[in-house]
Amino acid sequence: MTPDPDPFEQGERAAREGIPAEANPYQDGSEQHALWATGHEKVAGAIEANESEGS
């Protein structure tokens, strides 16, 4: 039996895979939507910071 997927981790994975934030699969306004968006922004922000440093 597998546990329910973690929306935060799904958002992080989506950002690493280059999936845009608009692709959030959860209903807008739900807790899962907010968690997914937070995870996505965390990774996307780190990626952008690294790119701006010229890495």
Secondary structure, DSSP 8 states (H G I E B T S, - for coil): ------HHHHHHHHHHTT--GGG--S-TTSHHHHHHHHHHHHHHHHHHHHHHTT-
